[in-house]
Amino acid sequence: MSNMSDQEQIEMLKRWWKEYGVAIISGVVLFLIANYAIHYWHNYKSKQVEMASLTYSQFLSLDTSNRKDEANVLASGLERDYKHTPYASLAAFFEAKDAVHDAHFDIAEQKFNWIISNASDKVFRDLARVRLARVLLEEKKPEQALIALNKIESGTFKAEALEIRGDVLVSLGKRSEADAVYKEAIAENITDNIESPLLKMKI
């Protein structure tokens, strides 16, 4: 380039800029937009979790004070506005527990299905499936209970799921199959160093 005149260097730079300039500017702009979007998204998610946590704390306070109607309003807000946060699922679990206590099994079923559809954590989804299977068995829907159990994604609740499966099989009159499943559940509990007196009694 030292042998080129100033004019030639200028002309070469113009050609280079004409060929690559737009691409460079576009790349820089896209990089800045992506950086801003990532930063905005992280801030938004952090704020969402913070607000959900605050709302959940208020919900717990109302629920433990037996102010159920007010607590349910906050739970509905969590499920509507912060449905993918763990706090919305936790509130739904509380609502389902209260519904089961009051023998409103249809409401409990709705809440567990909501958790299964919206929870981002598979442990929450699996716990909801286990609890849903119990509710469905209580509602005399054994086949649906088995479907819920078959969709469990992890082994976190394996022993409990096996026990419920045994209960379902008993309700269907399949006692020999239930016996085998109960024994499998006991073996799973032994692996986890958990006593199983109720399971032994069922066998």
N, C-alpha and C positions, 0 to 999 in steps of 0.2 A: 504494500500500500504506500510505502515511502516514495516509490517511483511515480506515483500518480499525482497529477496536479490537484489543487484544491477543488477545482470545478468537477473533475472526474470523481473525486471522493464524495462530493456532495450529490452528484448524480447517482452514484452507486448506492448511497444511503437512502436516497429517495425511492429507488427501485426496490431496495430491501424493505423499506417501510410500507411501500404500496403492497408488497407481497405478503408480509407477515404482521404488519401493524395492527390490522383489525383483529386478527386471531389473538394477538398478545393482549389487547385491550379487553376482548371478550373473555379471555381466560382469567384476567385479573378481576374483572367485574363478577364473573361466576364464583370465583374464590371468595370474594368479599361477601357476596350474597349467601353462599353456603355457610361461611363462618357466622354470619349474623343469624341465619336460620337455626343453626345448631345452638348458639348461645341463647337465642330466644326460647327455643324448645326446652332446654334445660331449666331456664328460669321459670317457664310456664309450669313444667312438671313439678318443680320444687315448690312453687306456690300452691299448686293443686293439692299436693300431699300435705302441706302445712295447713291449709284450710280444712281439708278432710279430717286431719288429726284433731284440730280444734273442735270441729262439729261432732266428732265421735266422742270426745271427752264430755261435751255437753250432753250427748245422748246417754252415755253411761251414768252420768249424774242423775238424769231424769229417770232412767230405767230403774236404778237401784233405790230411788226415792218413791218408786211405785207410781210415778206420774206417766203412765203408759201412753196416754193419748198424745201428750207433748213429745214424748220420746219417739213415738211412731212417725210424727211429722218430721223430726230431724232424720230419722232413718230413711224415710222416703226421699228427703233431699240428698242424702249421701248416695243413695242408689240411683238417683236421677243425674246429679251433677258430678259425682266422683266415682262412678261405677267401677272403674278399673283399678282403684286404689284398694289396699287391703282393708281399710276402715269400712268401706261400704259392705264388703263381704262379712266382716265381723258383726256389723249391725244387723245384717240379714240373718246371721246365725242366732243372734239374740232373739230376734223376732220369731224365728222358727221354733226356738226353745220354748218361748212363751206360748206359742200356738199349740205345741204338743202338750204342754202342761194343762192347757184349757181344752184339750181334746178337739182342737180345730185342725184336724189333720190335712184338710184341703189347703189351708193357708200355709201350713208348714211345707207341704209339697211344693207350692208355688215359690216359696222363699228358697228352698234348696235348689230347685230348677233354675232360679235366677242366679244363684251363686255359680252353678255349673256353667251357665251361659256367659257369665261376665267376669269371673275371677281370673286374674292373670297368673295366679299361683296354682300349680297343679295339685299341691297338697290341700289347699282349700277346696278345689274341685272334687278331689277324691273323698275328703271328709264329708262334703255335701252329698256325694253319691252313697256313702255308707249310711249316713243319717236318713237319706231319702229312702233307701231300701227298707229300713226299719219302719218308716212311716207307711210305705206302700204295703208292707206285710200287715201292719195294723189295719189298713184299709181293705184287707182281703184282696190284694192285687199281687199275688206271688210272682206271676210271670213278669210283670213290670219291675218287680224288685230284682229279679235275676238279671234283667236287661241293665239296670242301673249298676249292679255289681260287676257285670261283664265289661263295663266301660271304664273301670278304675284304671288309672294310668301308671301308678307306681306301687311299690310293695310296702308303703308306709303303714297302711292299715290292713295288712294281709290277714292277720289272725282274727281281727274283728269281722272283716268281710267274710272270712270262711265260716265263722260262727253264725252270722246272719244267713249265709247260703244254706247252712245246715238247718236253720229254723224254717227257711222257705221250703226246703225239701220235705221236712216233717209235715208242714201244712199241706203239701201236695201228696202226702201218703207214701213218700219214697224214703222209708226209714233206713233201709240198708245203705243207700247212697248218703243219707244224712249222717249216719254213723261214721262212715269213712271220712267225710268232710270234717266232722267234729274232731276226729283223731288227728287229722292234718292240722287243724287249728291248735290243738294241744301241743303238737310237735313244734309248731311255730312259736308258741308262747314259751316253751322250754328253751328254745334257741335264744329268746329274748329275756330269759330268767324271770318269767312271769308265771305266777300260780294260776291254775285253771280249775278251781273247785266247782264252779257252775257248769263248765263244759263237761267235766267228769260226771256230774249229776245228770246232765242231759243224755249222756251216753248210757 
